[in-house]
Amino acid sequence: MNREKHRINLRRAWAVVSSEFKKLGWLHIILWVGYSFVFFYGPNLIFDTETAILITLRTLAINALIFYVNILVLLPLLMGRNRVKTYIFSLVVLLAVVAVFHQVTDPVKPEIWVQLRERREDTRVNNPLLRENSSVPERRHTRPLTPSGRSKSVKQILPRHFLAGLLPPLGMLFLSTLFWIVLESKRKEKEQLSLTNQSLETEMKFLKSQMNPHFLFNALNNIYSLSQQGSSKTSQLILKLSSMLRFIVYETDEMKILIGCEVDYIRDYVEFQKIKLEEKPNLDIDFSAIDREIRIEPMLIFPFVENAFKHGSIDDTKTGWIKMGLKALDGHILFFSQNSKPSRYVSKDRSKGIGIENVKKRLSYLYKGRYRLDVIDRKDVFEVQLEIDTI
């Protein structure tokens, strides 16, 4: 199970890295070309152009190899699986191979490096400005390159030259690791967003599947009672219930719907809430100032309406009340709701809070930075203010 999980994570990591390289491939080329031109300047001051080009190409190949082997192979396969010791061992082997390759493919003979080093030392010693704080005695002539002296100098210079060849790869290791950390954080962020989206979709389906069965049963019972009484409202209520079911089952599958459709659903819901009350409830609802063509994600407003009726105690026509309004013009939506609260709170069903929590998560995901939601829960009043900028 763990192995399969590791494989899945590696595939995802590789997919993110590959995707980034495809998007930024041109940028990689520009950076490597720029790096080559900058690096070429140094060798070109010392050697002929052909040798400087060879040194630059060799350095470019080594650094690119280090960069991409680390970021595409070692980090995903080893660090991505928390195999730190194996990763460190692999780095040591890789650096050793690179250092040997750096030494073997050097277009400049060791004797030349010795002469350059001795010439630099002689220049430093014979220059008064460089020798000002030095205790080394002045020498006016460079040392003769005797065979024995050359051999001894080569033995001294090779280890230093070998170690110097490790410095650029170490820098590339640092840069590639830093780059991988950035890509890995982006991958995890996308994964988290994907999980959040899946969770929201699951909750949305659950919310739809509910349609508050308690409300549906009551609606059917009320319609049946009215039909027994021969009420003229029966056929109208059946049509409203059919319209509500159609909205829940079909229209909420769309990513965005016309806000007018959700308003119609809310109005039908309010009508059904009224018919179960013997007296006229204290309702003040105004949904007239809307542009019905504005598109919005479904079921963003209704949970607040349902919550107001569920906990507003409107069956108590003396103390219970609901005030609600909706404006939707020029892509800007403003919704507010206020409802009374009973002196003693009683949960009316098991789905307490699911709708509102769902809306909060969906708003933060769908309208990040483009909405404001204030939920004010006072002792005797529950208030909601919601603003959404859909443009």
SEFIKOL-360619 format. One record per residue (C-alpha): residue in three letters; z, y negated, x negated. Coordinates in Angstrom, 3 decimals. Each point is the difference from the previous one (the first is absolute). Layout:
ATOM   res          w          v          u
ATOM   ALA          Z          Y          X
...
END
This chain:
ATOM   res          w          v          u
ATOM   MET      0.000      0.000      0.000
ATOM   ASN      0.929     -2.387     -2.804
ATOM   ARG     -3.157      0.888     -1.912
ATOM   GLU     -2.124     -0.690      3.038
ATOM   LYS      1.793     -3.323      0.469
ATOM   HIS     -0.671     -0.872     -3.653
ATOM   ARG     -3.677      0.859      0.438
ATOM   ILE     -0.242     -2.243      3.054
ATOM   ASN      1.724     -2.875     -1.828
ATOM   LEU     -2.289      0.448     -3.003
ATOM   ARG     -3.084     -0.030      2.196
ATOM   ARG      1.211     -3.191      1.666
ATOM   ALA      0.843     -1.605     -3.335
ATOM   TRP     -3.397      0.963     -1.430
ATOM   ALA     -1.733     -1.313      3.132
ATOM   VAL      1.727     -3.377     -0.317
ATOM   VAL     -0.750     -0.272     -3.734
ATOM   SER     -3.627      1.046      0.491
ATOM   SER     -0.364     -2.457      2.850
ATOM   GLU      1.386     -2.820     -2.117
ATOM   PHE     -2.348      0.832     -2.863
ATOM   LYS     -2.989      0.021      2.335
ATOM   LYS      0.995     -3.384      1.379
ATOM   LEU      0.788     -1.497     -3.415
ATOM   GLY     -2.540      1.873     -2.138
ATOM   TRP     -1.861     -3.193     -0.856
ATOM   LEU      3.280     -1.646     -0.988
ATOM   HIS      0.790      2.856     -2.400
ATOM   ILE     -3.394     -0.418     -1.654
ATOM   ILE      0.465     -3.752     -0.382
ATOM   LEU      3.485      0.426     -1.496
ATOM   TRP     -1.095      2.639     -2.508
ATOM   VAL     -3.022     -2.066     -1.051
ATOM   GLY      2.209     -3.062     -0.378
ATOM   TYR      2.535      2.015     -1.996
ATOM   SER     -2.800      1.203     -2.317
ATOM   PHE     -1.256     -3.519     -0.682
ATOM   VAL      3.500     -1.245     -0.788
ATOM   PHE      0.739      2.956     -2.267
ATOM   PHE     -3.407     -0.300     -1.751
ATOM   TYR      0.910     -3.463     -1.316
ATOM   GLY      2.613      1.333     -2.477
ATOM   PRO     -2.050      2.738     -1.747
ATOM   ASN     -3.053     -2.250     -0.075
ATOM   LEU      1.877     -2.478     -2.208
ATOM   ILE      0.631      2.703     -2.614
ATOM   PHE     -2.876      2.485      0.204
ATOM   ASP     -3.710     -0.137      0.615
ATOM   THR     -1.220     -0.047      3.604
ATOM   GLU     -0.921      3.692      0.123
ATOM   THR      3.436      1.120     -1.229
ATOM   ALA      1.738     -2.418      2.366
ATOM   ILE     -1.961      1.423      2.946
ATOM   LEU      0.919      3.575     -0.977
ATOM   ILE      3.674     -0.909     -0.291
ATOM   THR     -0.111     -1.744      3.386
ATOM   LEU     -1.737      2.905      1.760
ATOM   ARG      2.421      2.500     -1.502
ATOM   THR      3.010     -2.067      1.087
ATOM   LEU     -1.476     -0.482      3.474
ATOM   ALA     -0.598      3.749      0.416
ATOM   ILE      3.532      0.888     -1.148
ATOM   ASN      1.724     -2.578      2.219
ATOM   ALA     -2.106      0.876      3.057
ATOM   LEU      0.764      3.686     -0.576
ATOM   ILE      3.738     -0.701     -0.208
ATOM   PHE     -0.086     -2.252      3.072
ATOM   TYR     -1.871      2.341      2.334
ATOM   VAL      1.504      3.298     -1.173
ATOM   ASN      3.455     -1.459      0.581
ATOM   ILE     -0.719     -1.553      3.385
ATOM   LEU     -2.274      2.699      1.438
ATOM   VAL      1.500      3.185     -1.457
ATOM   LEU      3.428     -0.223     -1.627
ATOM   LEU      1.766     -2.393      2.354
ATOM   PRO     -1.173      1.575      3.315
ATOM   LEU      0.379      3.610     -1.165
ATOM   LEU      3.251     -0.328     -1.937
ATOM   MET      1.909     -3.168      0.875
ATOM   GLY     -1.126      0.348      3.609
ATOM   ARG      1.790      3.368      0.021
ATOM   ASN      3.055     -1.245     -1.964
ATOM   ARG     -0.870      2.073     -3.060
ATOM   VAL      1.211     -2.642     -2.439
ATOM   LYS      0.522      2.243     -3.061
ATOM   THR     -3.476      1.484      0.321
ATOM   TYR     -1.443     -3.489      0.415
ATOM   ILE      1.701     -1.271     -3.171
ATOM   PHE     -1.155      3.076     -1.958
ATOM   SER     -3.557     -0.516      1.272
ATOM   LEU      0.105     -3.644     -1.097
ATOM   VAL      1.123      0.997     -3.497
ATOM   VAL     -2.855      2.518     -0.257
ATOM   LEU     -2.497     -2.518      1.363
ATOM   LEU      1.110     -2.713     -2.431
ATOM   ALA     -0.146      2.440     -2.927
ATOM   VAL     -3.544      1.051      0.920
ATOM   VAL     -1.034     -3.625      0.418
ATOM   ALA      1.530     -0.974     -3.349
ATOM   VAL     -1.844      2.814     -1.778
ATOM   PHE     -3.232     -0.936      1.761
ATOM   HIS      0.589     -3.627     -0.960
ATOM   GLN      0.371      0.995     -3.651
ATOM   VAL     -2.912      2.460     -0.119
ATOM   THR     -2.501     -2.324      1.707
ATOM   ASP      0.899     -3.039     -2.067
ATOM   PRO     -3.323     -1.503     -1.211
ATOM   VAL      1.847     -1.769     -2.849
ATOM   LYS      0.903      2.100     -3.044
ATOM   PRO      3.673      0.125     -1.033
ATOM   GLU     -0.818     -1.646     -3.336
ATOM   ILE     -1.331     -3.037      1.835
ATOM   TRP      3.237     -0.326      1.960
ATOM   VAL      1.929      0.218     -3.316
ATOM   GLN     -2.117     -2.769     -1.546
ATOM   LEU      0.465     -2.190      3.062
ATOM   ARG      3.763      0.505     -0.080
ATOM   GLU      0.247     -0.766     -3.736
ATOM   ARG     -2.237     -3.034      0.400
ATOM   ARG      2.240     -1.288      2.789
ATOM   GLU      3.084      0.493     -2.171
ATOM   ASP     -1.632     -1.765     -2.922
ATOM   THR     -1.003     -2.895      2.230
ATOM   ARG      3.565     -0.323      1.299
ATOM   VAL      1.472      0.112     -3.507
ATOM   ASN     -2.438     -2.456     -1.575
ATOM   ASN      0.121     -2.504      2.875
ATOM   PRO      2.833     -2.523     -0.580
ATOM   LEU      0.408     -0.605      3.739
ATOM   LEU      0.445      3.713      0.686
ATOM   ARG      2.135      0.476     -3.121
ATOM   GLU      2.296     -2.961      0.633
ATOM   ASN      2.877      2.082      1.376
ATOM   SER     -0.921      3.210     -1.769
ATOM   SER      1.774      1.471     -3.028
ATOM   VAL     -3.095      1.910     -1.124
ATOM   PRO     -1.262     -1.204     -3.404
ATOM   GLU     -3.384     -1.711     -0.153
ATOM   ARG     -3.022      2.128     -0.872
ATOM   ARG     -3.271     -1.610     -0.879
ATOM   HIS     -2.178      3.110      0.024
ATOM   THR     -0.322      2.922      2.346
ATOM   ARG      0.989      3.424     -1.247
ATOM   PRO     -2.787      2.173     -1.328
ATOM   LEU     -0.912      2.843      2.294
ATOM   THR      0.594      2.879     -2.377
ATOM   PRO     -0.615      3.500      1.325
ATOM   SER      3.697      0.859     -0.180
ATOM   GLY      0.987     -3.304      1.549
ATOM   ARG     -2.563      0.426      2.745
ATOM   SER      1.210      3.495      0.791
ATOM   LYS      3.604     -1.138      0.162
ATOM   SER     -0.948     -2.992      2.189
ATOM   VAL     -2.010      2.203      2.356
ATOM   LYS      3.002      2.279      0.427
ATOM   GLN      2.092     -3.039      0.840
ATOM   ILE     -2.481     -1.630      2.349
ATOM   LEU     -0.988      3.055      2.093
ATOM   PRO      3.379      0.484      1.769
ATOM   ARG      0.150     -3.727      0.798
ATOM   HIS     -3.567      0.019      1.240
ATOM   PHE      0.772      3.122      2.051
ATOM   LEU      2.986     -1.691      1.676
ATOM   ALA     -1.955     -3.227      0.551
ATOM   GLY     -2.544      2.022      1.959
ATOM   LEU      2.730      0.936      2.502
ATOM   LEU      0.844     -3.557      1.006
ATOM   PRO     -3.013     -0.709      2.305
ATOM   PRO      0.336      3.390      1.780
ATOM   LEU      3.685     -0.693      0.614
ATOM   GLY     -0.956     -3.311      1.586
ATOM   MET     -2.560      1.774      2.189
ATOM   LEU      2.607      2.544      1.022
ATOM   PHE      2.251     -2.804      1.160
ATOM   LEU     -2.802     -1.746      1.935
ATOM   SER     -1.243      3.204      1.646
ATOM   THR      3.537      0.985      1.004
ATOM   LEU      0.581     -3.435      1.491
ATOM   PHE     -3.318      0.221      1.853
ATOM   TRP      0.889      3.466      1.328
ATOM   ILE      3.392     -1.230      1.233
ATOM   VAL     -1.759     -2.771      1.959
ATOM   LEU     -2.497      2.461      1.507
ATOM   GLU      2.759      2.474      0.823
ATOM   SER      2.028     -2.684      1.788
ATOM   LYS     -3.103     -0.966      2.007
ATOM   ARG     -0.581      3.663      0.858
ATOM   LYS      3.569      0.418      1.222
ATOM   GLU     -0.245     -3.231      1.976
ATOM   LYS     -3.199      1.186      1.706
ATOM   GLU      1.597      3.377      0.653
ATOM   GLN      3.021     -1.669      1.551
ATOM   LEU     -2.233     -2.187      2.172
ATOM   SER     -1.922      3.091      1.078
ATOM   LEU      3.231      1.810      0.901
ATOM   THR      1.200     -3.071      1.884
ATOM   ASN     -3.278     -0.172      1.898
ATOM   GLN      0.186      3.693      0.876
ATOM   SER      3.575     -0.442      1.163
ATOM   LEU     -1.002     -2.960      2.168
ATOM   GLU     -2.886      1.965      1.508
ATOM   THR      2.355      2.890      0.742
ATOM   GLU      2.499     -2.326      1.654
ATOM   MET     -2.828     -1.637      1.917
ATOM   LYS     -1.132      3.375      1.343
ATOM   PHE      3.579      0.816      0.884
ATOM   LEU      0.354     -3.326      1.797
ATOM   LYS     -3.214      0.688      1.935
ATOM   SER      1.042      3.536      0.858
ATOM   GLN      3.245     -1.351      1.413
ATOM   MET     -1.522     -2.574      2.359
ATOM   ASN      3.614      0.165      1.054
ATOM   PRO     -0.074      3.199      2.133
ATOM   HIS      3.005     -1.324      1.899
ATOM   PHE     -2.102     -3.003      1.093
ATOM   LEU     -2.951      2.236      0.909
ATOM   PHE      2.110      2.288      2.170
ATOM   ASN      1.607     -2.968      1.739
ATOM   ALA     -3.406     -1.548      0.599
ATOM   LEU     -1.320      3.184      1.590
ATOM   ASN      3.115      0.355      2.133
ATOM   ASN     -0.260     -3.621      1.161
ATOM   ILE     -3.666      0.441      0.862
ATOM   TYR      0.849      3.145      1.925
ATOM   SER      2.751     -1.825      1.912
ATOM   LEU     -2.348     -2.864      0.854
ATOM   SER     -2.663      2.429      1.156
ATOM   GLN      2.530      1.670      2.292
ATOM   GLN      0.762     -3.416      1.450
ATOM   GLY     -3.695     -0.753      0.441
ATOM   SER      0.205     -3.032     -2.324
ATOM   SER     -3.226     -1.851     -0.782
ATOM   LYS      1.106     -0.266     -3.629
ATOM   THR     -0.439      3.718     -0.617
ATOM   SER     -3.688     -0.030     -0.887
ATOM   GLN      0.398     -3.101     -2.188
ATOM   LEU      2.880      1.566     -1.938
ATOM   ILE     -1.963      3.202     -0.544
ATOM   LEU     -2.836     -2.055     -1.467
ATOM   LYS      2.441     -1.879     -2.227
ATOM   LEU      1.579      3.225     -1.221
ATOM   SER     -3.451      1.465     -0.670
ATOM   SER     -0.913     -3.129     -1.974
ATOM   MET      3.202      0.246     -2.035
ATOM   LEU     -0.611      3.661     -0.805
ATOM   ARG     -3.576     -0.765     -1.027
ATOM   PHE      1.233     -2.772     -2.331
ATOM   ILE      2.595      2.257     -1.646
ATOM   VAL     -2.260      3.033     -0.396
ATOM   TYR     -3.279     -1.632     -1.020
ATOM   GLU      0.105     -3.689     -0.904
ATOM   THR      2.963      0.191     -2.400
ATOM   ASP     -2.070      2.313     -2.230
ATOM   GLU     -1.972     -3.048     -1.125
ATOM   MET      1.087     -1.855     -3.135
ATOM   LYS     -0.096     -3.296      1.938
ATOM   ILE     -0.289     -0.744      3.686
ATOM   LEU     -0.487     -3.098      2.132
ATOM   ILE      3.367     -1.618      0.615
ATOM   GLY     -1.023     -0.338      3.639
ATOM   CYS      0.139      3.810      0.310
ATOM   GLU      3.587      0.142     -1.226
ATOM   VAL      0.939     -2.876      2.306
ATOM   ASP     -1.471      1.902      2.974
ATOM   TYR      2.046      3.039     -1.011
ATOM   ILE      3.161     -2.123     -0.209
ATOM   ARG     -0.642     -1.530      3.435
ATOM   ASP     -0.462      3.445      1.532
ATOM   TYR      3.226      1.105     -1.652
ATOM   VAL      1.849     -3.009      1.460
ATOM   GLU     -1.336      0.788      3.485
ATOM   PHE      1.311      3.528     -0.232
ATOM   GLN      3.380     -1.272     -1.109
ATOM   LYS      0.153     -2.245      3.060
ATOM   ILE     -0.708      2.672      2.621
ATOM   LYS      3.121      2.019     -0.802
ATOM   LEU      2.229     -2.996      0.796
ATOM   GLU      1.067     -0.725      3.543
ATOM   GLU      0.442     -3.712     -0.672
ATOM   LYS     -2.249     -2.410     -1.858
ATOM   PRO      0.947      0.005     -3.705
ATOM   ASN      0.581     -3.142     -2.038
ATOM   LEU     -3.193     -0.031     -2.033
ATOM   ASP     -1.700     -2.967     -1.616
ATOM   ILE     -3.160      1.334     -1.676
ATOM   ASP     -2.971     -2.129     -1.050
ATOM   PHE     -2.974      1.647     -1.682
ATOM   SER     -2.607     -2.478      1.208
ATOM   ALA     -0.773     -1.909     -3.215
ATOM   ILE     -1.939      2.676     -1.844
ATOM   ASP     -3.471      0.469     -1.371
ATOM   ARG     -0.684      3.556      1.130
ATOM   GLU     -2.622      0.513     -2.730
ATOM   ILE      2.469     -0.223     -2.878
ATOM   ARG      0.334      3.379     -1.690
ATOM   ILE      3.327      1.477     -1.001
ATOM   GLU      1.395      3.403     -0.953
ATOM   PRO      1.127      1.836      3.161
ATOM   MET      3.610      0.327      1.136
ATOM   LEU      1.368     -2.869     -2.098
ATOM   ILE      1.290     -2.066      2.950
ATOM   PHE      0.769      2.624      2.611
ATOM   PRO      3.055      1.555     -1.777
ATOM   PHE      1.811     -3.353      0.289
ATOM   VAL     -0.855     -0.185      3.707
ATOM   GLU      1.173      3.571      0.553
ATOM   ASN      3.211     -0.720     -1.912
ATOM   ALA      0.716     -3.058      2.188
ATOM   PHE     -0.338      1.998      3.212
ATOM   LYS      1.842      2.978     -1.418
ATOM   HIS      3.061     -1.996     -1.050
ATOM   GLY     -0.286     -3.157      2.113
ATOM   SER      1.994      1.392      2.956
ATOM   ILE     -2.447     -1.552      2.501
ATOM   ASP      1.185      2.467      2.613
ATOM   ASP      2.960     -2.363      0.249
ATOM   THR     -1.889     -2.800      1.757
ATOM   LYS      2.986     -2.336     -0.179
ATOM   THR      0.614     -0.043     -3.778
ATOM   GLY     -2.999      1.780     -1.479
ATOM   TRP     -3.077     -1.961     -0.989
ATOM   ILE     -3.061      0.009     -2.293
ATOM   LYS     -2.037     -2.903     -1.366
ATOM   MET     -3.223      0.743     -1.795
ATOM   GLY     -3.096     -1.867     -1.144
ATOM   LEU     -3.166      0.596     -1.992
ATOM   LYS     -2.519     -2.458     -1.451
ATOM   ALA     -3.057      1.190     -1.851
ATOM   LEU     -2.457     -2.720     -0.987
ATOM   ASP     -2.216     -0.627     -3.059
ATOM   GLY      1.101      3.210     -1.685
ATOM   HIS      3.685     -0.917      0.208
ATOM   ILE      2.361      2.087      2.136
ATOM   LEU      3.424     -1.193      1.098
ATOM   PHE      2.243      2.326      2.008
ATOM   PHE      3.588     -0.520      1.063
ATOM   SER      2.369      2.042      2.098
ATOM   GLN      3.560     -0.484      1.205
ATOM   ASN      2.054      2.332      2.099
ATOM   SER      3.576      0.223      1.208
ATOM   LYS      2.307      2.688     -1.310
ATOM   PRO      2.518      1.910      2.083
ATOM   SER      3.648     -0.503     -0.848
ATOM   ARG      0.209      3.663     -0.936
ATOM   TYR     -2.973      1.399     -1.901
ATOM   VAL     -1.381      3.312      1.172
ATOM   SER     -2.942      1.738     -1.715
ATOM   LYS     -2.506      0.959      2.673
ATOM   ASP     -1.959      2.577     -1.954
ATOM   ARG     -0.195      1.778     -3.308
ATOM   SER     -2.833     -2.140     -1.332
ATOM   LYS      2.256     -2.999     -0.642
ATOM   GLY     -1.471     -2.289     -2.627
ATOM   ILE     -3.008      2.167     -0.910
ATOM   GLY     -2.568     -2.435      1.425
ATOM   ILE      1.391     -3.148     -1.636
ATOM   GLU      0.528      1.673     -3.368
ATOM   ASN     -3.553      1.275      0.179
ATOM   VAL     -1.294     -3.520      0.689
ATOM   LYS      1.974     -1.453     -2.926
ATOM   LYS     -1.527      2.496     -2.419
ATOM   ARG     -3.499     -0.454      1.372
ATOM   LEU      0.230     -3.794     -0.164
ATOM   SER      1.122      0.091     -3.644
ATOM   TYR     -2.919      2.295     -0.795
ATOM   LEU     -2.757     -1.534      2.132
ATOM   TYR      0.841     -3.721     -0.144
ATOM   LYS      1.884     -0.425     -3.243
ATOM   GLY      0.511     -3.719     -0.586
ATOM   ARG     -1.669     -0.844      3.328
ATOM   TYR      2.786      0.575      2.486
ATOM   ARG      3.540     -1.064      0.834
ATOM   LEU      2.399      2.108      2.017
ATOM   ASP      3.455     -1.195      1.045
ATOM   VAL      2.252      2.403      1.867
ATOM   ILE      3.198     -1.701      1.196
ATOM   ASP      2.655      2.248      1.494
ATOM   ARG      2.816     -2.032      1.546
ATOM   LYS      2.893      1.154      2.115
ATOM   ASP     -1.657     -0.572      3.371
ATOM   VAL     -3.638     -0.735     -0.919
ATOM   PHE     -2.648      1.888     -1.978
ATOM   GLU     -2.877     -2.152     -1.263
ATOM   VAL     -3.277      0.724     -1.817
ATOM   GLN     -2.447     -2.529     -1.479
ATOM   LEU     -3.231      1.251     -1.515
ATOM   GLU     -2.842     -1.955     -1.604
ATOM   ILE     -3.143      1.641     -1.345
ATOM   ASP     -2.967     -1.610     -1.721
ATOM   THR     -2.905      2.374      0.648
ATOM   ILE     -2.566     -1.995     -1.992
END
